[in-house]
Amino acid sequence: MKGSLPLIILGALAAVLGVLHAIDVMIYLGVVASALTGANSFFGVGLLGALLSGIVAWIWFWAAGGLWQHEEQAWQFVVVIAIISLIFDGIAILGGTPLEVRVPSLVLAAVALILALLPGTREAITPRAAAPRAP
């Protein structure tokens, strides 16, 4: 269990980001009204924003589960999906979603990316090669 604290924190961040994007799906679909703004739009098409947010949420949830099980693929997905989340949030802002709606996701995705790229996190997830035995 030594060195698993970064993975626990990263897994918790991934789960929170999954929840944020799941809430975005409901906001884009109009099921939940945004507390910060009157409405969200993604280039005027709520269904497209909901679909993209749903995919991103699913990947975050998968990554959170994988990190809990110390799967190296989950760590790789965290790096990739954090970058995708940052790009998606930037596109959403350009598409009409207010900045204050995207700030939590932007900040948490950036923190997750930084934490994932720290050497200690990488060492905690990669299996160590067995040391060769002396003859």
Backbone as a chain_set.jsonl record, in Angstrom:
{"seq": "MKGSLPLIILGALAAVLGVLHAIDVMIYLGVVASALTGANSFFGVGLLGALLSGIVAWIWFWAAGGLWQHEEQAWQFVVVIAIISLIFDGIAILGGTPLEVRVPSLVLAAVALILALLPGTREAITPRAAAPRAP", "coords": {"N": [[0.804, -1.197, 0.0], [2.174, 1.115, 0.191], [2.824, 4.265, -1.123], [0.382, 4.549, -2.353], [-1.253, 6.68, -1.803], [-1.23, 8.945, -3.632], [-2.63, 7.717, -5.723], [-5.118, 7.216, -4.564], [-6.017, 9.824, -4.086], [-6.021, 10.764, -6.731], [-7.877, 8.99, -7.845], [-10.161, 9.765, -6.412], [-10.424, 12.394, -7.36], [-10.945, 11.793, -10.045], [-13.434, 10.516, -9.799], [-14.991, 12.635, -8.801], [-14.81, 14.402, -10.958], [-16.131, 12.841, -12.842], [-18.725, 12.907, -11.763], [-19.241, 15.681, -11.985], [-19.308, 15.948, -14.789], [-21.429, 14.251, -15.353], [-23.507, 15.674, -14.188], [-23.386, 17.844, -15.896], [-24.406, 16.635, -18.208], [-27.111, 16.361, -17.526], [-27.741, 19.055, -17.254], [-27.272, 20.053, -19.865], [-29.272, 18.637, -21.177], [-31.454, 19.801, -20.114], [-32.737, 18.792, -17.928], [-31.957, 19.429, -15.379], [-31.826, 22.594, -14.014], [-29.374, 25.058, -14.505], [-27.658, 26.424, -11.798], [-26.071, 28.611, -11.926], [-26.431, 29.918, -14.318], [-28.902, 30.809, -16.792], [-29.203, 28.94, -18.844], [-27.419, 26.301, -20.503], [-25.379, 26.033, -23.371], [-24.125, 24.39, -26.227], [-22.669, 25.335, -28.742], [-25.238, 25.952, -29.489], [-26.538, 23.518, -29.533], [-27.876, 21.416, -27.411], [-28.045, 18.641, -27.143], [-25.728, 17.607, -28.325], [-23.734, 18.59, -26.592], [-24.555, 17.221, -24.299], [-24.128, 14.558, -25.066], [-21.315, 14.491, -25.512], [-20.415, 15.255, -22.961], [-21.426, 13.114, -21.501], [-19.919, 10.946, -22.474], [-17.363, 11.72, -21.628], [-17.813, 11.747, -18.854], [-18.324, 9.014, -18.379], [-15.834, 7.893, -19.004], [-14.243, 9.108, -17.022], [-15.381, 7.929, -14.727], [-14.753, 5.236, -15.225], [-11.975, 5.382, -15.153], [-11.597, 6.146, -12.488], [-12.444, 3.829, -11.122], [-10.558, 2.024, -12.129], [-8.168, 3.102, -11.126], [-8.56, 2.66, -8.445], [-8.166, -0.039, -8.405], [-5.542, -0.187, -9.044], [-4.716, -0.207, -11.764], [-2.634, 0.128, -14.526], [-3.463, 1.036, -17.015], [-5.616, 2.646, -16.369], [-4.392, 4.842, -15.218], [-3.125, 5.874, -17.488], [-5.388, 6.538, -18.962], [-6.406, 8.56, -17.345], [-4.557, 10.605, -17.721], [-4.953, 11.079, -20.48], [-7.755, 11.629, -20.596], [-7.931, 13.821, -18.928], [-6.636, 15.777, -20.414], [-8.365, 15.775, -22.625], [-10.692, 16.605, -21.326], [-9.965, 19.203, -20.577], [-9.688, 20.355, -23.113], [-12.308, 19.949, -24.091], [-13.748, 21.522, -22.259], [-12.722, 24.05, -22.908], [-13.653, 24.275, -25.557], [-16.389, 24.188, -25.033], [-16.707, 26.591, -23.657], [-16.086, 28.385, -25.716], [-18.231, 27.725, -27.272], [-20.422, 28.826, -26.04], [-21.085, 28.204, -23.411], [-21.13, 29.505, -20.182], [-18.203, 30.797, -18.52], [-18.02, 30.542, -15.705], [-19.45, 28.247, -15.223], [-17.857, 26.228, -16.215], [-15.488, 26.406, -14.785], [-15.075, 24.78, -12.333], [-14.656, 22.189, -13.449], [-12.51, 22.706, -15.18], [-10.448, 23.456, -13.362], [-10.248, 21.175, -11.658], [-9.646, 19.153, -13.535], [-7.18, 20.067, -14.465], [-5.688, 19.897, -12.083], [-5.847, 17.128, -11.685], [-4.439, 16.229, -13.934], [-1.876, 17.295, -13.439], [-1.272, 16.0, -11.005], [-1.332, 13.336, -11.879], [0.875, 13.276, -13.522], [3.012, 13.564, -11.837], [6.09, 12.244, -10.558], [5.93, 10.453, -8.339], [3.317, 9.466, -8.431], [3.293, 8.106, -10.835], [5.196, 6.123, -10.248], [3.798, 4.736, -8.291], [1.823, 3.431, -9.704], [2.977, 1.89, -11.746], [4.16, -1.364, -12.289], [6.889, -2.714, -10.557], [9.941, -3.912, -11.766], [11.279, -7.098, -11.084], [14.163, -7.482, -9.121], [17.245, -8.642, -10.404], [18.571, -11.789, -9.428], [21.494, -12.589, -7.61], [24.044, -14.807, -8.735]], "CA": [[0.0, 0.0, 0.0], [3.031, 2.277, 0.207], [2.78, 5.021, -2.364], [-0.923, 4.543, -2.987], [-1.977, 7.91, -1.497], [-1.513, 9.705, -4.853], [-3.663, 7.034, -6.507], [-6.398, 7.434, -3.891], [-6.401, 11.208, -4.374], [-6.315, 10.841, -8.152], [-9.141, 8.286, -8.048], [-11.235, 10.621, -5.888], [-10.586, 13.479, -8.335], [-11.592, 11.231, -11.229], [-14.846, 10.3, -9.471], [-15.638, 13.956, -8.718], [-14.932, 14.897, -12.327], [-17.209, 12.076, -13.464], [-19.991, 13.461, -11.272], [-19.419, 16.996, -12.603], [-19.708, 15.783, -16.19], [-22.776, 13.67, -15.351], [-24.407, 16.808, -13.945], [-23.413, 18.591, -17.158], [-25.333, 15.953, -19.121], [-28.478, 16.732, -17.15], [-27.92, 20.482, -17.547], [-27.397, 20.2, -21.314], [-30.562, 18.095, -21.591], [-32.511, 20.612, -19.54], [-33.358, 18.079, -16.816], [-31.59, 20.209, -14.202], [-31.504, 23.977, -14.362], [-28.076, 25.5, -13.992], [-27.8, 27.404, -10.724], [-25.253, 29.782, -12.222], [-26.892, 30.609, -15.527], [-30.233, 30.418, -17.224], [-29.134, 27.738, -19.685], [-26.136, 25.956, -21.109], [-25.47, 25.706, -24.788], [-22.883, 23.907, -26.827], [-22.887, 25.782, -30.11], [-26.675, 25.951, -29.71], [-27.07, 22.151, -29.587], [-27.75, 20.815, -26.091], [-27.867, 17.19, -27.248], [-24.302, 17.353, -28.604], [-23.032, 18.81, -25.33], [-24.911, 16.124, -23.392], [-23.456, 13.346, -25.539], [-19.876, 14.602, -25.236], [-20.23, 15.227, -21.498], [-21.699, 11.745, -21.057], [-18.76, 10.12, -22.804], [-16.275, 12.128, -20.735], [-18.171, 11.272, -17.505], [-18.14, 7.554, -18.337], [-14.39, 7.611, -18.964], [-13.756, 9.477, -15.688], [-15.812, 6.898, -13.775], [-13.965, 4.029, -15.494], [-10.619, 5.642, -14.665], [-11.627, 6.124, -11.019], [-12.478, 2.423, -10.727], [-9.274, 1.417, -12.463], [-7.154, 3.579, -10.181], [-8.817, 1.966, -7.181], [-7.607, -1.385, -8.554], [-4.129, 0.002, -9.413], [-4.484, -0.596, -13.156], [-1.809, 1.119, -15.222], [-4.255, 1.615, -18.101], [-6.458, 3.708, -15.806], [-3.525, 6.021, -15.083], [-2.96, 6.416, -18.831], [-6.647, 7.166, -19.334], [-6.53, 9.812, -16.593], [-3.757, 11.611, -18.43], [-5.611, 11.387, -21.75], [-9.075, 12.239, -20.404], [-7.74, 15.156, -18.353], [-6.356, 16.653, -21.55], [-9.608, 15.879, -23.387], [-11.614, 17.428, -20.533], [-9.545, 20.598, -20.704], [-10.039, 20.775, -24.478], [-13.766, 20.002, -24.158], [-14.192, 22.701, -21.512], [-12.386, 25.219, -23.719], [-14.59, 24.331, -26.682], [-17.7, 24.524, -24.472], [-16.699, 28.032, -23.378], [-16.199, 29.045, -27.022], [-19.551, 27.414, -27.816], [-21.495, 29.565, -25.396], [-21.246, 27.879, -21.998], [-20.437, 30.527, -19.374], [-16.941, 30.398, -17.899], [-18.2, 30.13, -14.319], [-19.974, 26.88, -15.205], [-16.777, 25.313, -16.578], [-14.321, 26.573, -13.917], [-14.762, 23.612, -11.49], [-14.106, 21.113, -14.267], [-11.184, 23.126, -15.645], [-9.486, 23.419, -12.264], [-10.041, 19.796, -11.2], [-8.958, 18.403, -14.588], [-5.78, 20.503, -14.446], [-5.073, 19.3, -10.888], [-5.718, 15.688, -11.943], [-3.346, 16.038, -14.896], [-0.607, 17.56, -12.751], [-1.049, 14.913, -10.05], [-1.042, 12.108, -12.621], [2.205, 13.353, -14.131], [4.059, 13.59, -10.818], [6.845, 10.987, -10.54], [5.454, 9.543, -7.291], [2.089, 8.822, -8.895], [3.708, 7.153, -11.883], [5.85, 4.99, -9.582], [2.804, 3.976, -7.533], [0.95, 2.662, -10.594], [3.714, 0.968, -12.61], [4.764, -2.495, -11.575], [8.354, -2.685, -10.507], [10.589, -5.135, -12.252], [11.981, -7.843, -10.028], [15.62, -7.332, -9.172], [17.89, -9.915, -10.755], [19.237, -12.474, -8.308], [22.931, -12.871, -7.781], [24.274, -16.261, -8.861]], "C": [[0.85, 1.266, 0.0], [2.975, 2.976, -1.151], [1.421, 5.063, -3.017], [-1.736, 5.793, -2.681], [-2.213, 8.756, -2.749], [-2.603, 9.055, -5.704], [-5.041, 7.219, -5.894], [-6.902, 8.843, -4.183], [-6.799, 11.357, -5.837], [-7.633, 10.137, -8.477], [-10.328, 9.094, -7.558], [-11.489, 11.795, -6.838], [-11.3, 12.981, -9.588], [-13.08, 11.012, -10.973], [-15.596, 11.626, -9.406], [-15.821, 14.545, -10.116], [-16.005, 14.136, -13.102], [-18.574, 12.595, -13.045], [-20.263, 14.828, -11.903], [-19.898, 16.872, -14.047], [-21.076, 15.109, -16.305], [-23.823, 14.751, -15.078], [-24.513, 17.67, -15.201], [-24.375, 17.966, -18.157], [-26.758, 16.391, -18.809], [-28.752, 18.21, -17.419], [-28.11, 20.7, -19.041], [-28.744, 19.689, -21.817], [-31.738, 18.899, -21.039], [-33.243, 19.937, -18.397], [-33.128, 18.847, -15.516], [-31.25, 21.615, -14.68], [-30.161, 24.345, -13.752], [-28.293, 26.583, -12.948], [-27.059, 28.695, -11.049], [-25.763, 30.59, -13.408], [-28.292, 30.136, -15.865], [-30.216, 29.123, -18.028], [-27.704, 27.53, -20.146], [-26.377, 25.73, -22.588], [-24.105, 25.234, -25.243], [-23.052, 24.144, -28.31], [-24.367, 25.69, -30.472], [-27.316, 24.578, -29.727], [-26.832, 21.493, -28.236], [-27.484, 19.327, -26.142], [-26.41, 16.824, -27.517], [-23.472, 17.529, -27.341], [-23.298, 17.687, -24.342], [-24.188, 14.843, -23.781], [-21.965, 13.381, -25.213], [-19.598, 14.57, -23.739], [-20.469, 13.826, -20.947], [-20.529, 10.812, -21.32], [-17.602, 10.43, -21.856], [-16.549, 11.64, -19.308], [-17.924, 9.775, -17.382], [-16.657, 7.206, -18.237], [-13.813, 7.976, -17.603], [-14.146, 8.416, -14.658], [-15.013, 5.607, -13.968], [-12.553, 4.205, -14.939], [-10.573, 5.606, -13.142], [-11.64, 4.687, -10.513], [-11.158, 1.718, -11.001], [-8.157, 1.85, -11.526], [-7.322, 2.904, -8.831], [-8.201, 0.565, -7.196], [-6.154, -1.353, -9.015], [-3.83, -0.497, -10.827], [-3.712, 0.512, -13.872], [-2.581, 1.781, -16.364], [-5.131, 2.755, -17.605], [-5.64, 4.985, -15.64], [-3.341, 6.685, -16.446], [-4.229, 7.123, -19.291], [-6.851, 8.478, -18.587], [-5.752, 10.914, -17.297], [-4.475, 12.037, -19.711], [-6.931, 12.125, -21.516], [-8.97, 13.595, -19.726], [-7.465, 16.168, -19.461], [-7.617, 16.856, -22.382], [-10.615, 16.757, -22.644], [-11.257, 18.907, -20.647], [-9.894, 21.156, -22.088], [-11.55, 20.933, -24.607], [-14.3, 21.24, -23.431], [-13.887, 23.988, -22.281], [-13.332, 25.382, -24.894], [-15.978, 24.717, -26.195], [-17.793, 26.016, -24.172], [-16.824, 28.807, -24.688], [-17.589, 28.85, -27.62], [-20.7, 28.077, -27.087], [-21.742, 29.218, -23.946], [-20.484, 28.914, -21.179], [-19.211, 29.967, -18.66], [-17.157, 29.884, -16.479], [-18.801, 28.731, -14.189], [-18.843, 25.873, -15.424], [-15.585, 25.375, -15.623], [-14.064, 25.358, -13.023], [-14.128, 22.471, -12.277], [-12.705, 21.462, -14.765], [-10.134, 22.977, -14.553], [-9.195, 21.98, -11.847], [-9.333, 18.942, -12.256], [-7.485, 18.789, -14.643], [-5.043, 19.909, -13.25], [-4.857, 17.804, -11.096], [-4.567, 15.407, -12.904], [-1.991, 16.248, -14.227], [-0.276, 16.43, -11.789], [-0.684, 13.614, -10.765], [0.373, 12.106, -13.182], [3.339, 13.467, -13.113], [4.783, 12.242, -10.775], [6.339, 9.986, -9.496], [4.195, 8.799, -7.69], [2.42, 7.766, -9.939], [4.356, 5.916, -11.255], [4.846, 4.125, -8.83], [1.977, 3.071, -8.431], [1.705, 1.64, -11.44], [4.303, -0.173, -11.796], [6.287, -2.41, -11.653], [8.903, -4.022, -10.994], [11.328, -5.801, -11.092], [13.487, -7.671, -10.207], [16.248, -8.664, -9.536], [18.633, -10.499, -9.53], [20.699, -12.713, -8.63], [23.138, -14.378, -7.855], [25.032, -16.841, -7.702]], "O": [[0.324, 2.366, -0.17], [3.071, 2.332, -2.196], [1.298, 5.563, -4.135], [-2.816, 5.963, -3.245], [-3.325, 9.255, -2.921], [-3.403, 9.748, -6.332], [-6.027, 7.362, -6.617], [-8.078, 9.034, -4.493], [-7.801, 12.001, -6.149], [-8.417, 10.628, -9.288], [-11.379, 9.114, -8.198], [-12.641, 12.148, -7.093], [-12.162, 13.672, -10.13], [-13.903, 11.296, -11.844], [-16.718, 11.728, -9.903], [-16.867, 15.12, -10.419], [-16.71, 14.72, -13.925], [-19.479, 12.712, -13.871], [-21.39, 15.106, -12.313], [-20.79, 17.604, -14.475], [-21.809, 15.37, -17.259], [-24.901, 14.74, -15.672], [-25.589, 18.167, -15.533], [-25.081, 18.677, -18.872], [-27.52, 16.748, -19.708], [-29.872, 18.578, -17.773], [-29.002, 21.442, -19.452], [-29.3, 20.236, -22.77], [-32.881, 18.7, -21.45], [-34.264, 20.446, -17.934], [-34.008, 18.903, -14.657], [-30.486, 21.798, -15.627], [-29.86, 23.979, -12.616], [-29.025, 27.544, -13.183], [-27.382, 29.752, -10.508], [-25.549, 31.8, -13.486], [-28.795, 29.174, -15.285], [-31.122, 28.3, -17.901], [-26.895, 28.457, -20.173], [-27.451, 25.29, -22.998], [-23.073, 25.635, -24.706], [-23.517, 23.272, -29.045], [-24.716, 25.389, -31.614], [-28.527, 24.473, -29.918], [-25.718, 21.061, -27.941], [-26.777, 18.795, -25.286], [-25.916, 15.829, -26.987], [-22.601, 16.709, -27.05], [-22.394, 17.247, -23.632], [-23.691, 14.122, -22.915], [-21.417, 12.408, -24.695], [-18.645, 13.926, -23.299], [-19.779, 13.4, -20.021], [-20.19, 9.981, -20.477], [-16.944, 9.524, -21.345], [-15.636, 11.175, -18.625], [-17.37, 9.32, -16.381], [-16.273, 6.323, -17.47], [-12.98, 7.241, -17.072], [-13.333, 8.045, -13.811], [-14.639, 4.957, -12.992], [-12.001, 3.288, -14.33], [-9.615, 5.092, -12.563], [-10.92, 4.36, -9.569], [-10.698, 0.91, -10.195], [-7.295, 1.045, -11.173], [-6.339, 2.609, -8.151], [-7.773, 0.046, -6.165], [-5.592, -2.398, -9.344], [-2.804, -1.137, -11.057], [-4.094, 1.682, -13.826], [-2.373, 2.96, -16.649], [-5.365, 3.721, -18.33], [-6.138, 6.083, -15.892], [-3.393, 7.91, -16.554], [-4.166, 8.175, -19.928], [-7.417, 9.419, -19.145], [-6.247, 12.031, -17.447], [-4.589, 13.23, -19.99], [-7.198, 13.136, -22.165], [-9.838, 14.445, -19.926], [-7.997, 17.279, -19.446], [-7.911, 17.976, -22.8], [-11.313, 17.562, -23.261], [-12.135, 19.757, -20.796], [-10.341, 22.297, -22.21], [-12.029, 21.923, -25.161], [-15.196, 21.921, -23.93], [-14.703, 24.909, -22.3], [-13.766, 26.493, -25.198], [-16.676, 25.484, -26.857], [-18.831, 26.636, -24.402], [-17.579, 29.776, -24.766], [-18.072, 29.692, -28.376], [-21.853, 27.904, -27.481], [-22.546, 29.885, -23.295], [-19.312, 29.175, -21.453], [-19.191, 28.806, -18.251], [-16.542, 28.893, -16.085], [-18.668, 28.1, -13.141], [-18.88, 24.776, -14.866], [-14.744, 24.476, -15.647], [-12.916, 24.92, -12.948], [-13.166, 21.857, -11.815], [-11.816, 20.612, -14.77], [-9.056, 22.434, -14.792], [-8.034, 21.6, -11.697], [-8.508, 18.096, -11.911], [-6.629, 17.927, -14.846], [-3.902, 19.466, -13.382], [-3.811, 17.268, -10.73], [-3.809, 14.458, -12.71], [-1.066, 15.461, -14.431], [0.858, 15.953, -11.751], [0.183, 12.874, -10.3], [0.997, 11.051, -13.302], [4.51, 13.466, -13.494], [4.147, 11.201, -10.941], [6.325, 8.784, -9.76], [4.019, 7.634, -7.334], [1.877, 6.662, -9.914], [4.094, 4.792, -11.683], [5.022, 2.911, -8.739], [1.476, 2.045, -7.973], [1.131, 0.618, -11.816], [4.879, 0.048, -10.73], [6.865, -2.076, -12.687], [8.392, -5.094, -10.672], [11.92, -5.135, -10.242], [14.001, -7.713, -11.325], [15.829, -9.707, -9.032], [19.227, -9.775, -8.731], [21.076, -12.998, -9.767], [22.494, -15.138, -7.131], [25.294, -18.043, -7.676]]}, "num_chains": 1, "name": "protein.A"}
